[in-house]
Amino acid sequence: MSDFLETVVAERKADMQAARRSAEQPARSGARRASFADAIREKRAAGRIAVIAEVKRRSPALGALATNTDPASIAFVYAQAGAAAISVLTEPRHWGGSIADLAAVVRAVDLPVLYKDIVVDEQQLREAEAAGASAVLLIAEALDDATLASFVEQAAALGLTALVEAHEHHAFVRAVACGATIVGVNARSLRAPAEIDRERINALHGLVRAEQLLVAESGIASADDVAALPARVDAVLVGTALMTAADPGALVRKLAEARALPERGRRAEGSEGSRV
């Protein structure tokens, strides 16, 4: 690791160490929650791409994103517009998030909610579960193989679905192999957040196993962007474009209706990504 990703990983490790010393461990909620994977599958079965609409106050590349910073009201707009799920940034320094933001969204909508952070400690999995999340983001570049596999298993034991994302080829191979039900290709490298490679999904989608769900992340701002994605993509995770849109609900609807998806009886586009 290096650069920005390395910095944030170190910060979050320090945060978790401090939290462990100063506070009680999160108690399990045990609450039933909507299935993140099923929400994506249901959209796919209906022939539509699933929109995972994101709530975030800031981004490392752009700074503050929106004048409306009430997570609950933003999530409600997304839900009313047809989002399949909600993603909530909880990292405080660079994205301006908090676990309170996630809890507010869970209370506001019935959709599954993704805990999105730089997860480096099992305590974060318990925190996500206690706040009512349905899923948790794991970044392959930030975790070694043993920790990644362990976190996927621990998340499942807590009733959470792991979305394992990667940007780099070798990290995506690891993401696919770690046992995750859902994998994501992030067009943005967290080593250099200002850079987006929209061709990354085209290079890597062929590596995904038939039974896995595939999410395209970052760099998606329009229906044309969705239409250009490989047919193998099941869902899109969209944050900055929605948080800066004049009418985020209208944009969610446009993204969700951008194209009809083919049946999943076979792997779309073959396995060209394996040649990368």
N, C-alpha and C positions, 0 to 999 in steps of 0.2 A: 504494500500500500504506500501511497505517497500523497503529497499535496492536500487538497481539501478533504478528501475522504479520510485520510489518516488523522487529520486534525479533529474531525468530528467524532471519529471512533474513540480517540483518546479522551475527548471531552465527555462523551456519554459514559465511558467506563468510570471516570472520576465522579460523575453525577451519581451513578449507581452505588459506588462505594460510600459516598457521603449519605445517600438515602438509607443505606443499610445500617449506618451508624446512628442516624438521628431519628428514625421513624420505625413504626411497626410495619411488618410485611403486609402487603395487601391480602385481605381475606377473600377467599373464593366466593363468588356471588351465587354460583350454582343455577343461575337463571337460564331458562330456555332462550335461545336466540335464533334468529333467522340464519339459514345456511348461505354462506357466501358463494360456495361452489354451485349450489342449486339455483341461486339467482341468475348466475351466468348461463347455466344449462337451460333454464326456462326460456331465456331470450333466444338462445340458439335454436331450441326446439320450435320456437315461433318464427324462425327464419330471420332474426334480427341480431345485430351486434349488441352486446351489453355495454352500457355506459357506466363506468365507475366514476362518479363525479366527486371532485376533491374540494375539501374545505382547507384553505391555508391562508394565513395572514400575510406572509412574506415569502420571498424566495431568495436564495443566495445570489442569484444572477441579477434580479430586478429590484430587490428591496420590497417595500410595502406594495401590496397588490390591489387593495380595494378599500373604498370608503365604508362599505358595510362589512363590519368585522364581527357580526353576531353569528356564531356558528350554527345555532339552532335555526334561525330564519333562513340562512343560506341553504342548509340541508333540506328544509321544508320545500323551498322553491325547486331544488333538484328532484326531490321525490315526486312532487306534483307534476313535473315535466316528463317523468318516465324513466329516471335513472334506475339502474338495476341495483346499485349499491352506492354507499358513500365512503370515501376515504378521508381521514382526518389526520393532518400533521400534528404530532405532539412534541416534536423536538423544539426546545425553547429559544436557543440562541440565534439560529440562522433562518428558521421558518416561523418563529414567533408563536409556536403552538404550546399546548399543555394537555394533560390528561383531563382537565376540566372541560376543555373544548370537546373532546371525544364524548365525555359523559353527557354533555348538553345535547349533542347530536343524537345519541342513543335515546334520550328521553323525547326528542322531538319527532323522530320518524320510526317507522316500523321496518325499514330496510336494514339489511346487514351492513355493519360498519367495520371498516378496515383501520386498524391501529397502524399508522405509518410513522416510523421513526428509524433511527439508526439503532437497531436492536443488537446489543452486545452482552446482555446479561439476562439470565432466566427470570430475574425479578421483573423485567419489563413484560414478559409473557403473563405473569400473574397480575401485573398492573392492568394490562389490556383486558384480561378476563374479568377482573373485578369491576372495571368501568363499563362492561357490557359489550365489548367488541365481539364480532363474529369471526374476525380474521386478523392476522398479523403479517406485516411485511418483513421479510428477511432478505438481506442483501448479500449475495454470494461473495462478492469481492471483500466484504468486511469480516467474513467468518471462515475459519478453516473447515475442512471436510467433516471432522468429528463433531465440531460444535454445530455446524449447519444441520447435520443429520439429527443430532440430539435435540436441537431447538424445534425441528419439524415434529419429532416424536412428542416432546413436552407440550407443544402447542396442541396437538391432537388430544393428548390426555386431559387438557384443560377445556376441551370443546371448541378450540380455535382451529381454523383452517390457515395454513401457511401459504402465502404468496411469495415464492422465491424468485427474486429478480436478479438480472445481471445485465451488464453492458458489454463486457469483453467476451470474446469467443470462448476462452478456456474456462471462464467463470460460468458461462451459460451451460457448458457441458456438465459442470459440477451441479448446477441448479437442476438440470433435467434428471441427473442420476441420484439425487439425494432423497428421493421418495416423496416429493411434493406433488399434490394433486394439481396445483396451479403454478405455472411458471410465467415470468414476465420478461420481456425484452425492453430495457430502458434505453431510449434513444439518446438520453443525456448521460454523460459520464460524470459521476460524482467526484472524480479526480479533478475535473475541470468543468464546473457546472454551467459555464456560459456556452459550452459547445454542445451542439445537437447533431447527431448523425441519423437522419431519417431513413437511410438505407440499411441500418443495422437490423431491422426486423426482417428485411428481405434476405439478408445473409444468414440468419439464424433460425428462422421458423421451421426449416426442414429437420432440425435436430429434435424437435419435440415428439414425445411418444404419443401413440394414437389415443391413449386413455387420458392424457393430460389436457388441461385447459390452458390456453395461451392468451396472455394479456399484452397489448402494445401500450407502452408508457412514454409520455413526453413527446413534445413536438406535434401534437394533434390539436388543430385549432378550427377545422372546418369539415363540412361534409365531404369535400373533395379529398381531404387528408384520409378520412375513413375509407372512402371508396378506393383509394390507391393501395390500401393494405392487402397483404396476401389473404386469400380466402380462408386459410388455416387459422387466422386470428379470431378468437371468440369474444374478446372484450377489449375496450380501450379505457385507459385511466387518464383523465383529463383534469388538470388543475389550473394552471396559469390562464389559459384561454377563457375558462369559465369565470374565474375570479376577477378578470379584467373586462368581461363582456358587459355591454350596456344592458342586455337582457339575457342573463344566464339561463333562464328557463327555456327561452326560444332556442338557444344554442344546444342545450341538452336534447331537445326534440329533433333538431336537424341532424345531430350526430347519430341519434338512435334510429332515425329513419333513412340514413344515408345509403343503405344498400340491403338487399336480401342476401342471406348467406346460403351456400349450398348445403346439401345433406352431408353428414359426417360419416358416411359409410366407408370412406377411404380418406387417406391423407391427401389433402389438397396440395397441388404443386409438387408432389413427389418429395425428394430429399435433397434438393440442390444445396441447401444450407450446409450439408455435411462436407462440402468441398471447401468451405472457407478455411 
